[in-house]
Amino acid sequence: MHKQKSIGIIGAGSIAEAMLDGILDEGILLPENIYITNKSNDDRLEFFRESYGVNTTRDYKEILSKCRYLIIAVKPADIGELLAVLKKWVTMNHIIITLAAGITTEFVETSLGKKIQVIRAMPNTSCKIKESATAIALGRNAKKEASDFAKEIFSSIGKVSTVEESMMDAVTGLSGSGPAYVYLLMEAMVEAGVKVGLPRSLSEELTIQTVCGAAKMALNSGESPKILRKKITTPGGTTMAAMKVLENANFTGAFIEAVDSATKRSRELMTQHSSLHKFRHVL
């Protein structure tokens, strides 16, 4: 097995599965060149082994000895403990891609104690249908090879943007949590349809297609959402009547506040982990 062309995925949740789907569907790697592990769920590893034909193990030393690229897809609360374990076997030749919200590339580098190549990525749950909006940020040691491979991987599950790491908390607040905002809007539209007399099934059908159509229009027209909204908001019309209610309810302001809150929470996660890391270091 050629180490340069192998990848280890640490974490076996839905995001890891979506990435695995993309990597295999696009032919980026063969199943035998992929290793996957998780913390304790044996059934999940068996699922990956039987469904995808990939290698599964709980031996981190084995993964690091056979894989140059490591995708860390664990919860932020678990990353400090994981990095402490990986530190024993990580070398300067490894390239780390981390998906943990709020965790900086500097924190990963410091935890591993090496000037290692690290990339921070924030996909969203739409990666399950290969429609993720993913942003990646390069750590200070990351080179073009690592950047190109990360772009290739995340392009297999949607669209990729490269940003400065200082923007990643904002990315998390906007697109990382973004699908939930859209689903909440859809919930409200469904309930509104029911309230004005539509059967729930029809209200759901109309809502889903309306949101899908509006998104495709914004994607394909080349016009901003603001322009598209103004085009269908004629004075004295039904849409204008609806817009006035939303404006009076400060719909836009509440949305901005929500994204701001999620962004701040992403920053808080890093602060919490930094404090814990320093505490452990003192001990």
Secondary structure as the mmCIF struct_conf table of DSSP 4:
data_model
#
loop_
_struct_conf.conf_type_id
_struct_conf.id
_struct_conf.beg_label_comp_id
_struct_conf.beg_label_asym_id
_struct_conf.beg_label_seq_id
_struct_conf.end_label_comp_id
_struct_conf.end_label_asym_id
_struct_conf.end_label_seq_id
HELX_RH_3T_P HELX_RH_3T_P1 LYS A 3 LYS A 5
STRN STRN1 ILE A 7 ILE A 10
BEND BEND1 GLY A 13 GLY A 13
HELX_RH_AL_P HELX_RH_AL_P1 SER A 14 ASP A 25
TURN_TY1_P TURN_TY1_P1 GLU A 26 GLY A 27
BEND BEND2 ILE A 28 LEU A 29
HELX_RH_3T_P HELX_RH_3T_P2 PRO A 31 ASN A 33
STRN STRN2 ILE A 34 THR A 37
BEND BEND3 LYS A 39 SER A 40
HELX_RH_AL_P HELX_RH_AL_P2 ASP A 42 TYR A 52
STRN STRN3 ASN A 55 THR A 56
BEND BEND4 ARG A 58 ARG A 58
HELX_RH_AL_P HELX_RH_AL_P3 TYR A 60 LYS A 66
BEND BEND5 ARG A 68 ARG A 68
STRN STRN4 TYR A 69 ILE A 72
BEND BEND6 VAL A 74 VAL A 74
HELX_RH_AL_P HELX_RH_AL_P4 PRO A 76 LEU A 86
TURN_TY1_P TURN_TY1_P2 LYS A 87 TRP A 89
TURN_TY1_P TURN_TY1_P3 MET A 92 ASN A 93
STRN STRN5 ILE A 95 THR A 98
TURN_TY1_P TURN_TY1_P4 ALA A 101 GLY A 102
HELX_RH_AL_P HELX_RH_AL_P5 THR A 105 LEU A 112
TURN_TY1_P TURN_TY1_P5 GLY A 113 GLY A 113
BEND BEND7 LYS A 114 LYS A 114
STRN STRN6 GLN A 117 MET A 122
HELX_RH_3T_P HELX_RH_3T_P3 THR A 125 ILE A 129
TURN_TY1_P TURN_TY1_P6 LYS A 130 LYS A 130
STRN STRN7 SER A 132 LEU A 138
TURN_TY1_P TURN_TY1_P7 ARG A 140 ASN A 141
HELX_RH_AL_P HELX_RH_AL_P6 LYS A 144 SER A 155
TURN_TY1_P TURN_TY1_P8 SER A 156 ILE A 157
STRN STRN8 GLY A 158 THR A 162
HELX_RH_3T_P HELX_RH_3T_P4 GLU A 165 MET A 167
HELX_RH_AL_P HELX_RH_AL_P7 MET A 168 VAL A 171
HELX_RH_PI_P HELX_RH_PI_P1 THR A 172 GLY A 176
BEND BEND8 SER A 177 SER A 177
HELX_RH_AL_P HELX_RH_AL_P8 GLY A 178 LYS A 195
TURN_TY1_P TURN_TY1_P9 VAL A 196 GLY A 197
HELX_RH_AL_P HELX_RH_AL_P9 ARG A 200 SER A 221
HELX_RH_AL_P HELX_RH_AL_P10 PRO A 225 LYS A 231
TURN_TY1_P TURN_TY1_P10 ILE A 232 ILE A 232
TURN_TY1_P TURN_TY1_P11 PRO A 235 GLY A 236
BEND BEND9 GLY A 237 GLY A 237
HELX_RH_AL_P HELX_RH_AL_P11 THR A 238 ASN A 248
TURN_TY1_P TURN_TY1_P12 ALA A 249 ASN A 250
HELX_RH_AL_P HELX_RH_AL_P12 PHE A 251 VAL A 282
#
